[in-house]
Amino acid sequence: MSSKPLKILVDETSDGLDIKLQNAGYYAESVKKLRNKNEKMGHDYNVIQYAKENDMVFITKDKEPGKACKANGIACIWISDDLVFEKIILPELAKLKNN
């Protein structure tokens, strides 16, 4: 049984990441491009609903949509300051400390 491919929706806060994901072989859409086509996509609620209805993983740096996705069980990668601190800053500092 094969798993279905991930579909990704990239928030405006990470504009351009959709292209990088596409180049890496993922199906990715950009909120910015969707908003250019559809005025309703100007509201975070509509963006989150779009991701949910289209079974997409939502990637955002924005706190409110990130929290809303997590609270409502919507697949989301919320690039929060805490995540950046834990996964990037601390490991990089540890490497520098050990050099």
mmCIF file as gemmi writes it, N, C-alpha and C atoms, coordinates in Angstrom:
data_model
loop_
_atom_site.group_PDB
_atom_site.id
_atom_site.type_symbol
_atom_site.label_atom_id
_atom_site.label_alt_id
_atom_site.label_comp_id
_atom_site.label_asym_id
_atom_site.label_entity_id
_atom_site.label_seq_id
_atom_site.pdbx_PDB_ins_code
_atom_site.Cartn_x
_atom_site.Cartn_y
_atom_site.Cartn_z
_atom_site.occupancy
_atom_site.B_iso_or_equiv
_atom_site.pdbx_formal_charge
_atom_site.auth_seq_id
_atom_site.auth_asym_id
_atom_site.pdbx_PDB_model_num
ATOM 1 N N . MET Axp A 1 ? 0.853 -1.177 0 1 0 ? 1 A 1
ATOM 2 C CA . MET Axp A 1 ? 0 0 0 1 0 ? 1 A 1
ATOM 3 C C . MET Axp A 1 ? 0.9 1.243 0 1 0 ? 1 A 1
ATOM 4 N N . SER Axp A 2 ? 0.661 2.139 -0.921 1 0 ? 2 A 1
ATOM 5 C CA . SER Axp A 2 ? 1.48 3.357 -0.969 1 0 ? 2 A 1
ATOM 6 C C . SER Axp A 2 ? 0.76 4.492 -0.257 1 0 ? 2 A 1
ATOM 7 N N . SER Axp A 3 ? 1.548 5.312 0.402 1 0 ? 3 A 1
ATOM 8 C CA . SER Axp A 3 ? 0.943 6.455 1.089 1 0 ? 3 A 1
ATOM 9 C C . SER Axp A 3 ? 0.726 7.576 0.084 1 0 ? 3 A 1
ATOM 10 N N . LYS Axp A 4 ? -0.28 8.384 0.355 1 0 ? 4 A 1
ATOM 11 C CA . LYS Axp A 4 ? -0.556 9.479 -0.574 1 0 ? 4 A 1
ATOM 12 C C . LYS Axp A 4 ? 0.49 10.574 -0.378 1 0 ? 4 A 1
ATOM 13 N N . PRO Axp A 5 ? 0.842 11.256 -1.455 1 0 ? 5 A 1
ATOM 14 C CA . PRO Axp A 5 ? 1.872 12.296 -1.35 1 0 ? 5 A 1
ATOM 15 C C . PRO Axp A 5 ? 1.386 13.474 -0.507 1 0 ? 5 A 1
ATOM 16 N N . LEU Axp A 6 ? 2.32 14.062 0.208 1 0 ? 6 A 1
ATOM 17 C CA . LEU Axp A 6 ? 2 15.247 1.004 1 0 ? 6 A 1
ATOM 18 C C . LEU Axp A 6 ? 1.721 16.433 0.1 1 0 ? 6 A 1
ATOM 19 N N . LYS Axp A 7 ? 0.69 17.167 0.446 1 0 ? 7 A 1
ATOM 20 C CA . LYS Axp A 7 ? 0.408 18.435 -0.216 1 0 ? 7 A 1
ATOM 21 C C . LYS Axp A 7 ? 0.658 19.513 0.829 1 0 ? 7 A 1
ATOM 22 N N . ILE Axp A 8 ? 1.319 20.572 0.416 1 0 ? 8 A 1
ATOM 23 C CA . ILE Axp A 8 ? 1.762 21.591 1.362 1 0 ? 8 A 1
ATOM 24 C C . ILE Axp A 8 ? 1.258 22.957 0.94 1 0 ? 8 A 1
ATOM 25 N N . LEU Axp A 9 ? 0.811 23.727 1.925 1 0 ? 9 A 1
ATOM 26 C CA . LEU Axp A 9 ? 0.415 25.118 1.722 1 0 ? 9 A 1
ATOM 27 C C . LEU Axp A 9 ? 1.368 25.987 2.531 1 0 ? 9 A 1
ATOM 28 N N . VAL Axp A 10 ? 2.064 26.886 1.843 1 0 ? 10 A 1
ATOM 29 C CA . VAL Axp A 10 ? 3.066 27.74 2.476 1 0 ? 10 A 1
ATOM 30 C C . VAL Axp A 10 ? 2.486 29.135 2.683 1 0 ? 10 A 1
ATOM 31 N N . ASP Axp A 11 ? 2.498 29.596 3.924 1 0 ? 11 A 1
ATOM 32 C CA . ASP Axp A 11 ? 1.98 30.918 4.275 1 0 ? 11 A 1
ATOM 33 C C . ASP Axp A 11 ? 2.866 32.016 3.687 1 0 ? 11 A 1
ATOM 34 N N . GLU Axp A 12 ? 2.309 33.213 3.624 1 0 ? 12 A 1
ATOM 35 C CA . GLU Axp A 12 ? 3.055 34.365 3.101 1 0 ? 12 A 1
ATOM 36 C C . GLU Axp A 12 ? 4.314 34.656 3.904 1 0 ? 12 A 1
ATOM 37 N N . THR Axp A 13 ? 4.324 34.27 5.172 1 0 ? 13 A 1
ATOM 38 C CA . THR Axp A 13 ? 5.486 34.521 6.017 1 0 ? 13 A 1
ATOM 39 C C . THR Axp A 13 ? 6.706 33.721 5.569 1 0 ? 13 A 1
ATOM 40 N N . SER Axp A 14 ? 6.483 32.73 4.734 1 0 ? 14 A 1
ATOM 41 C CA . SER Axp A 14 ? 7.579 31.906 4.203 1 0 ? 14 A 1
ATOM 42 C C . SER Axp A 14 ? 7.541 31.893 2.68 1 0 ? 14 A 1
ATOM 43 N N . ASP Axp A 15 ? 7.196 33.033 2.101 1 0 ? 15 A 1
ATOM 44 C CA . ASP Axp A 15 ? 7.074 33.144 0.648 1 0 ? 15 A 1
ATOM 45 C C . ASP Axp A 15 ? 8.361 32.677 -0.037 1 0 ? 15 A 1
ATOM 46 N N . GLY Axp A 16 ? 8.212 31.887 -1.056 1 0 ? 16 A 1
ATOM 47 C CA . GLY Axp A 16 ? 9.348 31.343 -1.794 1 0 ? 16 A 1
ATOM 48 C C . GLY Axp A 16 ? 9.678 29.915 -1.378 1 0 ? 16 A 1
ATOM 49 N N . LEU Axp A 17 ? 9.249 29.533 -0.186 1 0 ? 17 A 1
ATOM 50 C CA . LEU Axp A 17 ? 9.486 28.17 0.284 1 0 ? 17 A 1
ATOM 51 C C . LEU Axp A 17 ? 8.717 27.163 -0.574 1 0 ? 17 A 1
ATOM 52 N N . ASP Axp A 18 ? 7.589 27.591 -1.145 1 0 ? 18 A 1
ATOM 53 C CA . ASP Axp A 18 ? 6.821 26.7 -2.02 1 0 ? 18 A 1
ATOM 54 C C . ASP Axp A 18 ? 7.662 26.252 -3.217 1 0 ? 18 A 1
ATOM 55 N N . ILE Axp A 19 ? 8.443 27.169 -3.777 1 0 ? 19 A 1
ATOM 56 C CA . ILE Axp A 19 ? 9.298 26.842 -4.926 1 0 ? 19 A 1
ATOM 57 C C . ILE Axp A 19 ? 10.381 25.845 -4.508 1 0 ? 19 A 1
ATOM 58 N N . LYS Axp A 20 ? 10.992 26.084 -3.348 1 0 ? 20 A 1
ATOM 59 C CA . LYS Axp A 20 ? 12.03 25.168 -2.856 1 0 ? 20 A 1
ATOM 60 C C . LYS Axp A 20 ? 11.452 23.777 -2.611 1 0 ? 20 A 1
ATOM 61 N N . LEU Axp A 21 ? 10.248 23.725 -2.058 1 0 ? 21 A 1
ATOM 62 C CA . LEU Axp A 21 ? 9.599 22.435 -1.815 1 0 ? 21 A 1
ATOM 63 C C . LEU Axp A 21 ? 9.271 21.735 -3.135 1 0 ? 21 A 1
ATOM 64 N N . GLN Axp A 22 ? 8.79 22.482 -4.115 1 0 ? 22 A 1
ATOM 65 C CA . GLN Axp A 22 ? 8.503 21.907 -5.431 1 0 ? 22 A 1
ATOM 66 C C . GLN Axp A 22 ? 9.779 21.349 -6.056 1 0 ? 22 A 1
ATOM 67 N N . ASN Axp A 23 ? 10.871 22.101 -5.934 1 0 ? 23 A 1
ATOM 68 C CA . ASN Axp A 23 ? 12.157 21.639 -6.467 1 0 ? 23 A 1
ATOM 69 C C . ASN Axp A 23 ? 12.652 20.387 -5.753 1 0 ? 23 A 1
ATOM 70 N N . ALA Axp A 24 ? 12.205 20.198 -4.51 1 0 ? 24 A 1
ATOM 71 C CA . ALA Axp A 24 ? 12.571 19.008 -3.738 1 0 ? 24 A 1
ATOM 72 C C . ALA Axp A 24 ? 11.599 17.848 -3.983 1 0 ? 24 A 1
ATOM 73 N N . GLY Axp A 25 ? 10.623 18.053 -4.88 1 0 ? 25 A 1
ATOM 74 C CA . GLY Axp A 25 ? 9.71 16.979 -5.255 1 0 ? 25 A 1
ATOM 75 C C . GLY Axp A 25 ? 8.363 16.967 -4.557 1 0 ? 25 A 1
ATOM 76 N N . TYR Axp A 26 ? 8.056 18.012 -3.795 1 0 ? 26 A 1
ATOM 77 C CA . TYR Axp A 26 ? 6.777 18.093 -3.089 1 0 ? 26 A 1
ATOM 78 C C . TYR Axp A 26 ? 5.764 18.906 -3.888 1 0 ? 26 A 1
ATOM 79 N N . TYR Axp A 27 ? 4.484 18.596 -3.657 1 0 ? 27 A 1
ATOM 80 C CA . TYR Axp A 27 ? 3.415 19.436 -4.19 1 0 ? 27 A 1
ATOM 81 C C . TYR Axp A 27 ? 3.21 20.558 -3.18 1 0 ? 27 A 1
ATOM 82 N N . ALA Axp A 28 ? 3.438 21.79 -3.598 1 0 ? 28 A 1
ATOM 83 C CA . ALA Axp A 28 ? 3.312 22.921 -2.674 1 0 ? 28 A 1
ATOM 84 C C . ALA Axp A 28 ? 2.629 24.091 -3.363 1 0 ? 28 A 1
ATOM 85 N N . GLU Axp A 29 ? 1.766 24.746 -2.604 1 0 ? 29 A 1
ATOM 86 C CA . GLU Axp A 29 ? 1.094 25.96 -3.063 1 0 ? 29 A 1
ATOM 87 C C . GLU Axp A 29 ? 1.467 27.103 -2.133 1 0 ? 29 A 1
ATOM 88 N N . SER Axp A 30 ? 1.33 28.307 -2.648 1 0 ? 30 A 1
ATOM 89 C CA . SER Axp A 30 ? 1.662 29.51 -1.896 1 0 ? 30 A 1
ATOM 90 C C . SER Axp A 30 ? 0.395 30.301 -1.573 1 0 ? 30 A 1
ATOM 91 N N . VAL Axp A 31 ? 0.259 30.71 -0.311 1 0 ? 31 A 1
ATOM 92 C CA . VAL Axp A 31 ? -0.879 31.548 0.08 1 0 ? 31 A 1
ATOM 93 C C . VAL Axp A 31 ? -0.858 32.85 -0.709 1 0 ? 31 A 1
ATOM 94 N N . LYS Axp A 32 ? 0.318 33.396 -0.913 1 0 ? 32 A 1
ATOM 95 C CA . LYS Axp A 32 ? 0.432 34.662 -1.652 1 0 ? 32 A 1
ATOM 96 C C . LYS Axp A 32 ? -0.167 34.528 -3.054 1 0 ? 32 A 1
ATOM 97 N N . LYS Axp A 33 ? 0.146 33.435 -3.732 1 0 ? 33 A 1
ATOM 98 C CA . LYS Axp A 33 ? -0.386 33.215 -5.081 1 0 ? 33 A 1
ATOM 99 C C . LYS Axp A 33 ? -1.89 32.954 -5.04 1 0 ? 33 A 1
ATOM 100 N N . LEU Axp A 34 ? -2.346 32.216 -4.027 1 0 ? 34 A 1
ATOM 101 C CA . LEU Axp A 34 ? -3.785 31.978 -3.886 1 0 ? 34 A 1
ATOM 102 C C . LEU Axp A 34 ? -4.529 33.288 -3.645 1 0 ? 34 A 1
ATOM 103 N N . ARG Axp A 35 ? -3.951 34.162 -2.835 1 0 ? 35 A 1
ATOM 104 C CA . ARG Axp A 35 ? -4.592 35.451 -2.54 1 0 ? 35 A 1
ATOM 105 C C . ARG Axp A 35 ? -4.677 36.327 -3.781 1 0 ? 35 A 1
ATOM 106 N N . ASN Axp A 36 ? -3.714 36.21 -4.67 1 0 ? 36 A 1
ATOM 107 C CA . ASN Axp A 36 ? -3.761 36.973 -5.919 1 0 ? 36 A 1
ATOM 108 C C . ASN Axp A 36 ? -4.919 36.517 -6.804 1 0 ? 36 A 1
ATOM 109 N N . LYS Axp A 37 ? -5.332 35.247 -6.653 1 0 ? 37 A 1
ATOM 110 C CA . LYS Axp A 37 ? -6.429 34.692 -7.446 1 0 ? 37 A 1
ATOM 111 C C . LYS Axp A 37 ? -7.786 34.831 -6.769 1 0 ? 37 A 1
ATOM 112 N N . ASN Axp A 38 ? -7.795 34.884 -5.431 1 0 ? 38 A 1
ATOM 113 C CA . ASN Axp A 38 ? -9.053 34.809 -4.696 1 0 ? 38 A 1
ATOM 114 C C . ASN Axp A 38 ? -9.022 35.744 -3.49 1 0 ? 38 A 1
ATOM 115 N N . GLU Axp A 39 ? -9.857 36.766 -3.528 1 0 ? 39 A 1
ATOM 116 C CA . GLU Axp A 39 ? -9.904 37.767 -2.46 1 0 ? 39 A 1
ATOM 117 C C . GLU Axp A 39 ? -10.228 37.17 -1.092 1 0 ? 39 A 1
ATOM 118 N N . LYS Axp A 40 ? -11.058 36.127 -1.068 1 0 ? 40 A 1
ATOM 119 C CA . LYS Axp A 40 ? -11.45 35.502 0.203 1 0 ? 40 A 1
ATOM 120 C C . LYS Axp A 40 ? -10.253 34.938 0.959 1 0 ? 40 A 1
ATOM 121 N N . MET Axp A 41 ? -9.192 34.655 0.251 1 0 ? 41 A 1
ATOM 122 C CA . MET Axp A 41 ? -8.013 34.071 0.884 1 0 ? 41 A 1
ATOM 123 C C . MET Axp A 41 ? -7.239 35.111 1.695 1 0 ? 41 A 1
ATOM 124 N N . GLY Axp A 42 ? -7.768 36.297 1.815 1 0 ? 42 A 1
ATOM 125 C CA . GLY Axp A 42 ? -7.128 37.343 2.599 1 0 ? 42 A 1
ATOM 126 C C . GLY Axp A 42 ? -7.294 37.161 4.093 1 0 ? 42 A 1
ATOM 127 N N . HIS Axp A 43 ? -8.095 36.221 4.501 1 0 ? 43 A 1
ATOM 128 C CA . HIS Axp A 43 ? -8.35 35.991 5.922 1 0 ? 43 A 1
ATOM 129 C C . HIS Axp A 43 ? -7.712 34.675 6.362 1 0 ? 43 A 1
ATOM 130 N N . ASP Axp A 44 ? -7.054 34.711 7.522 1 0 ? 44 A 1
ATOM 131 C CA . ASP Axp A 44 ? -6.382 33.509 8.028 1 0 ? 44 A 1
ATOM 132 C C . ASP Axp A 44 ? -7.334 32.323 8.132 1 0 ? 44 A 1
ATOM 133 N N . TYR Axp A 45 ? -8.57 32.566 8.57 1 0 ? 45 A 1
ATOM 134 C CA . TYR Axp A 45 ? -9.545 31.479 8.704 1 0 ? 45 A 1
ATOM 135 C C . TYR Axp A 45 ? -9.727 30.762 7.367 1 0 ? 45 A 1
ATOM 136 N N . ASN Axp A 46 ? -9.875 31.522 6.284 1 0 ? 46 A 1
ATOM 137 C CA . ASN Axp A 46 ? -10.09 30.926 4.956 1 0 ? 46 A 1
ATOM 138 C C . ASN Axp A 46 ? -8.862 30.136 4.5 1 0 ? 46 A 1
ATOM 139 N N . VAL Axp A 47 ? -7.687 30.651 4.827 1 0 ? 47 A 1
ATOM 140 C CA . VAL Axp A 47 ? -6.448 29.961 4.458 1 0 ? 47 A 1
ATOM 141 C C . VAL Axp A 47 ? -6.37 28.618 5.187 1 0 ? 47 A 1
ATOM 142 N N . ILE Axp A 48 ? -6.653 28.639 6.478 1 0 ? 48 A 1
ATOM 143 C CA . ILE Axp A 48 ? -6.611 27.408 7.273 1 0 ? 48 A 1
ATOM 144 C C . ILE Axp A 48 ? -7.663 26.413 6.777 1 0 ? 48 A 1
ATOM 145 N N . GLN Axp A 49 ? -8.85 26.904 6.457 1 0 ? 49 A 1
ATOM 146 C CA . GLN Axp A 49 ? -9.909 26.031 5.923 1 0 ? 49 A 1
ATOM 147 C C . GLN Axp A 49 ? -9.488 25.429 4.59 1 0 ? 49 A 1
ATOM 148 N N . TYR Axp A 50 ? -8.836 26.219 3.745 1 0 ? 50 A 1
ATOM 149 C CA . TYR Axp A 50 ? -8.356 25.724 2.452 1 0 ? 50 A 1
ATOM 150 C C . TYR Axp A 50 ? -7.388 24.56 2.672 1 0 ? 50 A 1
ATOM 151 N N . ALA Axp A 51 ? -6.464 24.745 3.611 1 0 ? 51 A 1
ATOM 152 C CA . ALA Axp A 51 ? -5.504 23.678 3.915 1 0 ? 51 A 1
ATOM 153 C C . ALA Axp A 51 ? -6.238 22.43 4.407 1 0 ? 51 A 1
ATOM 154 N N . LYS Axp A 52 ? -7.206 22.621 5.286 1 0 ? 52 A 1
ATOM 155 C CA . LYS Axp A 52 ? -7.964 21.494 5.836 1 0 ? 52 A 1
ATOM 156 C C . LYS Axp A 52 ? -8.762 20.781 4.747 1 0 ? 52 A 1
ATOM 157 N N . GLU Axp A 53 ? -9.509 21.541 3.946 1 0 ? 53 A 1
ATOM 158 C CA . GLU Axp A 53 ? -10.36 20.961 2.902 1 0 ? 53 A 1
ATOM 159 C C . GLU Axp A 53 ? -9.555 20.243 1.827 1 0 ? 53 A 1
ATOM 160 N N . ASN Axp A 54 ? -8.325 20.687 1.602 1 0 ? 54 A 1
ATOM 161 C CA . ASN Axp A 54 ? -7.485 20.091 0.563 1 0 ? 54 A 1
ATOM 162 C C . ASN Axp A 54 ? -6.446 19.13 1.135 1 0 ? 54 A 1
ATOM 163 N N . ASP Axp A 55 ? -6.622 18.773 2.417 1 0 ? 55 A 1
ATOM 164 C CA . ASP Axp A 55 ? -5.749 17.809 3.091 1 0 ? 55 A 1
ATOM 165 C C . ASP Axp A 55 ? -4.273 18.185 2.929 1 0 ? 55 A 1
ATOM 166 N N . MET Axp A 56 ? -3.984 19.44 3.287 1 0 ? 56 A 1
ATOM 167 C CA . MET Axp A 56 ? -2.636 19.974 3.124 1 0 ? 56 A 1
ATOM 168 C C . MET Axp A 56 ? -1.978 20.223 4.483 1 0 ? 56 A 1
ATOM 169 N N . VAL Axp A 57 ? -0.663 20.153 4.488 1 0 ? 57 A 1
ATOM 170 C CA . VAL Axp A 57 ? 0.128 20.563 5.643 1 0 ? 57 A 1
ATOM 171 C C . VAL Axp A 57 ? 0.365 22.061 5.48 1 0 ? 57 A 1
ATOM 172 N N . PHE Axp A 58 ? 0.044 22.824 6.497 1 0 ? 58 A 1
ATOM 173 C CA . PHE Axp A 58 ? 0.193 24.281 6.456 1 0 ? 58 A 1
ATOM 174 C C . PHE Axp A 58 ? 1.501 24.659 7.139 1 0 ? 58 A 1
ATOM 175 N N . ILE Axp A 59 ? 2.347 25.391 6.433 1 0 ? 59 A 1
ATOM 176 C CA . ILE Axp A 59 ? 3.613 25.862 6.997 1 0 ? 59 A 1
ATOM 177 C C . ILE Axp A 59 ? 3.513 27.361 7.209 1 0 ? 59 A 1
ATOM 178 N N . THR Axp A 60 ? 3.749 27.8 8.448 1 0 ? 60 A 1
ATOM 179 C CA . THR Axp A 60 ? 3.636 29.221 8.773 1 0 ? 60 A 1
ATOM 180 C C . THR Axp A 60 ? 4.621 29.624 9.865 1 0 ? 60 A 1
ATOM 181 N N . LYS Axp A 61 ? 4.983 30.886 9.858 1 0 ? 61 A 1
ATOM 182 C CA . LYS Axp A 61 ? 5.758 31.484 10.948 1 0 ? 61 A 1
ATOM 183 C C . LYS Axp A 61 ? 4.849 32.338 11.825 1 0 ? 61 A 1
ATOM 184 N N . ASP Axp A 62 ? 3.62 32.528 11.377 1 0 ? 62 A 1
ATOM 185 C CA . ASP Axp A 62 ? 2.664 33.406 12.054 1 0 ? 62 A 1
ATOM 186 C C . ASP Axp A 62 ? 2.048 32.694 13.262 1 0 ? 62 A 1
ATOM 187 N N . LYS Axp A 63 ? 2.081 33.358 14.39 1 0 ? 63 A 1
ATOM 188 C CA . LYS Axp A 63 ? 1.642 32.758 15.657 1 0 ? 63 A 1
ATOM 189 C C . LYS Axp A 63 ? 0.165 32.362 15.659 1 0 ? 63 A 1
ATOM 190 N N . GLU Axp A 64 ? -0.719 33.263 15.255 1 0 ? 64 A 1
ATOM 191 C CA . GLU Axp A 64 ? -2.157 32.982 15.355 1 0 ? 64 A 1
ATOM 192 C C . GLU Axp A 64 ? -2.601 31.811 14.482 1 0 ? 64 A 1
ATOM 193 N N . PRO Axp A 65 ? -2.263 31.788 13.187 1 0 ? 65 A 1
ATOM 194 C CA . PRO Axp A 65 ? -2.652 30.609 12.396 1 0 ? 65 A 1
ATOM 195 C C . PRO Axp A 65 ? -1.986 29.327 12.896 1 0 ? 65 A 1
ATOM 196 N N . GLY Axp A 66 ? -0.752 29.435 13.352 1 0 ? 66 A 1
ATOM 197 C CA . GLY Axp A 66 ? -0.067 28.258 13.888 1 0 ? 66 A 1
ATOM 198 C C . GLY Axp A 66 ? -0.796 27.686 15.088 1 0 ? 66 A 1
ATOM 199 N N . LYS Axp A 67 ? -1.189 28.562 16.004 1 0 ? 67 A 1
ATOM 200 C CA . LYS Axp A 67 ? -1.931 28.123 17.19 1 0 ? 67 A 1
ATOM 201 C C . LYS Axp A 67 ? -3.302 27.578 16.8 1 0 ? 67 A 1
ATOM 202 N N . ALA Axp A 68 ? -3.961 28.225 15.837 1 0 ? 68 A 1
ATOM 203 C CA . ALA Axp A 68 ? -5.291 27.786 15.392 1 0 ? 68 A 1
ATOM 204 C C . ALA Axp A 68 ? -5.223 26.39 14.776 1 0 ? 68 A 1
ATOM 205 N N . CYS Axp A 69 ? -4.214 26.144 13.966 1 0 ? 69 A 1
ATOM 206 C CA . CYS Axp A 69 ? -4.056 24.815 13.363 1 0 ? 69 A 1
ATOM 207 C C . CYS Axp A 69 ? -3.846 23.762 14.436 1 0 ? 69 A 1
ATOM 208 N N . LYS Axp A 70 ? -2.945 24.042 15.348 1 0 ? 70 A 1
ATOM 209 C CA . LYS Axp A 70 ? -2.657 23.078 16.419 1 0 ? 70 A 1
ATOM 210 C C . LYS Axp A 70 ? -3.909 22.806 17.253 1 0 ? 70 A 1
ATOM 211 N N . ALA Axp A 71 ? -4.674 23.845 17.567 1 0 ? 71 A 1
ATOM 212 C CA . ALA Axp A 71 ? -5.875 23.704 18.398 1 0 ? 71 A 1
ATOM 213 C C . ALA Axp A 71 ? -6.979 22.923 17.692 1 0 ? 71 A 1
ATOM 214 N N . ASN Axp A 72 ? -6.996 22.953 16.361 1 0 ? 72 A 1
ATOM 215 C CA . ASN Axp A 72 ? -8.069 22.316 15.6 1 0 ? 72 A 1
ATOM 216 C C . ASN Axp A 72 ? -7.634 21.045 14.879 1 0 ? 72 A 1
ATOM 217 N N . GLY Axp A 73 ? -6.463 20.546 15.204 1 0 ? 73 A 1
ATOM 218 C CA . GLY Axp A 73 ? -6.012 19.281 14.632 1 0 ? 73 A 1
ATOM 219 C C . GLY Axp A 73 ? -5.688 19.338 13.156 1 0 ? 73 A 1
ATOM 220 N N . ILE Axp A 74 ? -5.316 20.504 12.663 1 0 ? 74 A 1
ATOM 221 C CA . ILE Axp A 74 ? -4.957 20.658 11.253 1 0 ? 74 A 1
ATOM 222 C C . ILE Axp A 74 ? -3.445 20.485 11.134 1 0 ? 74 A 1
ATOM 223 N N . ALA Axp A 75 ? -3.02 19.658 10.188 1 0 ? 75 A 1
ATOM 224 C CA . ALA Axp A 75 ? -1.592 19.406 10.008 1 0 ? 75 A 1
ATOM 225 C C . ALA Axp A 75 ? -0.872 20.725 9.749 1 0 ? 75 A 1
ATOM 226 N N . CYS Axp A 76 ? 0.131 20.991 10.571 1 0 ? 76 A 1
ATOM 227 C CA . CYS Axp A 76 ? 0.785 22.292 10.502 1 0 ? 76 A 1
ATOM 228 C C . CYS Axp A 76 ? 2.233 22.183 10.957 1 0 ? 76 A 1
ATOM 229 N N . ILE Axp A 77 ? 3.089 22.89 10.279 1 0 ? 77 A 1
ATOM 230 C CA . ILE Axp A 77 ? 4.446 23.108 10.761 1 0 ? 77 A 1
ATOM 231 C C . ILE Axp A 77 ? 4.515 24.58 11.106 1 0 ? 77 A 1
ATOM 232 N N . TRP Axp A 78 ? 4.504 24.839 12.395 1 0 ? 78 A 1
ATOM 233 C CA . TRP Axp A 78 ? 4.547 26.215 12.899 1 0 ? 78 A 1
ATOM 234 C C . TRP Axp A 78 ? 5.998 26.513 13.253 1 0 ? 78 A 1
ATOM 235 N N . ILE Axp A 79 ? 6.609 27.37 12.458 1 0 ? 79 A 1
ATOM 236 C CA . ILE Axp A 79 ? 8.01 27.724 12.66 1 0 ? 79 A 1
ATOM 237 C C . ILE Axp A 79 ? 8.054 28.824 13.718 1 0 ? 79 A 1
ATOM 238 N N . SER Axp A 80 ? 7.906 28.395 14.957 1 0 ? 80 A 1
ATOM 239 C CA . SER Axp A 80 ? 7.858 29.332 16.082 1 0 ? 80 A 1
ATOM 240 C C . SER Axp A 80 ? 9.27 29.666 16.553 1 0 ? 80 A 1
ATOM 241 N N . ASP Axp A 81 ? 9.387 30.733 17.318 1 0 ? 81 A 1
ATOM 242 C CA . ASP Axp A 81 ? 10.682 31.086 17.904 1 0 ? 81 A 1
ATOM 243 C C . ASP Axp A 81 ? 11.204 29.953 18.778 1 0 ? 81 A 1
ATOM 244 N N . ASP Axp A 82 ? 10.305 29.279 19.493 1 0 ? 82 A 1
ATOM 245 C CA . ASP Axp A 82 ? 10.72 28.155 20.336 1 0 ? 82 A 1
ATOM 246 C C . ASP Axp A 82 ? 11.32 27.027 19.5 1 0 ? 82 A 1
ATOM 247 N N . LEU Axp A 83 ? 10.707 26.741 18.358 1 0 ? 83 A 1
ATOM 248 C CA . LEU Axp A 83 ? 11.213 25.69 17.479 1 0 ? 83 A 1
ATOM 249 C C . LEU Axp A 83 ? 12.577 26.071 16.913 1 0 ? 83 A 1
ATOM 250 N N . VAL Axp A 84 ? 12.712 27.3 16.462 1 0 ? 84 A 1
ATOM 251 C CA . VAL Axp A 84 ? 13.991 27.784 15.928 1 0 ? 84 A 1
ATOM 252 C C . VAL Axp A 84 ? 15.067 27.707 17.014 1 0 ? 84 A 1
ATOM 253 N N . PHE Axp A 85 ? 14.724 28.125 18.225 1 0 ? 85 A 1
ATOM 254 C CA . PHE Axp A 85 ? 15.668 28.096 19.34 1 0 ? 85 A 1
ATOM 255 C C . PHE Axp A 85 ? 16.146 26.675 19.615 1 0 ? 85 A 1
ATOM 256 N N . GLU Axp A 86 ? 15.173 25.755 19.718 1 0 ? 86 A 1
ATOM 257 C CA . GLU Axp A 86 ? 15.485 24.371 20.083 1 0 ? 86 A 1
ATOM 258 C C . GLU Axp A 86 ? 16.214 23.61 18.979 1 0 ? 86 A 1
ATOM 259 N N . LYS Axp A 87 ? 15.758 23.762 17.735 1 0 ? 87 A 1
ATOM 260 C CA . LYS Axp A 87 ? 16.269 22.938 16.637 1 0 ? 87 A 1
ATOM 261 C C . LYS Axp A 87 ? 17.437 23.556 15.875 1 0 ? 87 A 1
ATOM 262 N N . ILE Axp A 88 ? 17.618 24.866 15.977 1 0 ? 88 A 1
ATOM 263 C CA . ILE Axp A 88 ? 18.689 25.507 15.21 1 0 ? 88 A 1
ATOM 264 C C . ILE Axp A 88 ? 19.697 26.203 16.12 1 0 ? 88 A 1
ATOM 265 N N . ILE Axp A 89 ? 19.223 27.122 16.938 1 0 ? 89 A 1
ATOM 266 C CA . ILE Axp A 89 ? 20.143 27.95 17.721 1 0 ? 89 A 1
ATOM 267 C C . ILE Axp A 89 ? 20.946 27.121 18.723 1 0 ? 89 A 1
ATOM 268 N N . LEU Axp A 90 ? 20.276 26.323 19.558 1 0 ? 90 A 1
ATOM 269 C CA . LEU Axp A 90 ? 21.002 25.53 20.554 1 0 ? 90 A 1
ATOM 270 C C . LEU Axp A 90 ? 22.01 24.559 19.922 1 0 ? 90 A 1
ATOM 271 N N . PRO Axp A 91 ? 21.625 23.791 18.88 1 0 ? 91 A 1
ATOM 272 C CA . PRO Axp A 91 ? 22.616 22.902 18.262 1 0 ? 91 A 1
ATOM 273 C C . PRO Axp A 91 ? 23.804 23.655 17.646 1 0 ? 91 A 1
ATOM 274 N N . GLU Axp A 92 ? 23.534 24.792 17.027 1 0 ? 92 A 1
ATOM 275 C CA . GLU Axp A 92 ? 24.627 25.572 16.432 1 0 ? 92 A 1
ATOM 276 C C . GLU Axp A 92 ? 25.555 26.12 17.51 1 0 ? 92 A 1
ATOM 277 N N . LEU Axp A 93 ? 24.983 26.585 18.616 1 0 ? 93 A 1
ATOM 278 C CA . LEU Axp A 93 ? 25.806 27.069 19.728 1 0 ? 93 A 1
ATOM 279 C C . LEU Axp A 93 ? 26.646 25.935 20.318 1 0 ? 93 A 1
ATOM 280 N N . ALA Axp A 94 ? 26.065 24.748 20.419 1 0 ? 94 A 1
ATOM 281 C CA . ALA Axp A 94 ? 26.803 23.594 20.939 1 0 ? 94 A 1
ATOM 282 C C . ALA Axp A 94 ? 27.987 23.26 20.038 1 0 ? 94 A 1
ATOM 283 N N . LYS Axp A 95 ? 27.794 23.326 18.72 1 0 ? 95 A 1
ATOM 284 C CA . LYS Axp A 95 ? 28.893 23.066 17.782 1 0 ? 95 A 1
ATOM 285 C C . LYS Axp A 95 ? 30.004 24.089 17.959 1 0 ? 95 A 1
ATOM 286 N N . LEU Axp A 96 ? 29.623 25.358 18.062 1 0 ? 96 A 1
ATOM 287 C CA . LEU Axp A 96 ? 30.618 26.419 18.228 1 0 ? 96 A 1
ATOM 288 C C . LEU Axp A 96 ? 31.369 26.273 19.549 1 0 ? 96 A 1
ATOM 289 N N . LYS Axp A 97 ? 30.668 25.87 20.563 1 0 ? 97 A 1
ATOM 290 C CA . LYS Axp A 97 ? 31.273 25.697 21.888 1 0 ? 97 A 1
ATOM 291 C C . LYS Axp A 97 ? 32.31 24.577 21.869 1 0 ? 97 A 1
ATOM 292 N N . ASN Axp A 98 ? 32.048 23.542 21.085 1 0 ? 98 A 1
ATOM 293 C CA . ASN Axp A 98 ? 32.939 22.381 21.018 1 0 ? 98 A 1
ATOM 294 C C . ASN Axp A 98 ? 34.098 22.559 20.05 1 0 ? 98 A 1
ATOM 295 N N . ASN Axp A 99 ? 34.138 23.655 19.337 1 0 ? 99 A 1
ATOM 296 C CA . ASN Axp A 99 ? 35.24 23.891 18.377 1 0 ? 99 A 1
ATOM 297 C C . ASN Axp A 99 ? 36.436 24.489 19.052 1 0 ? 99 A 1
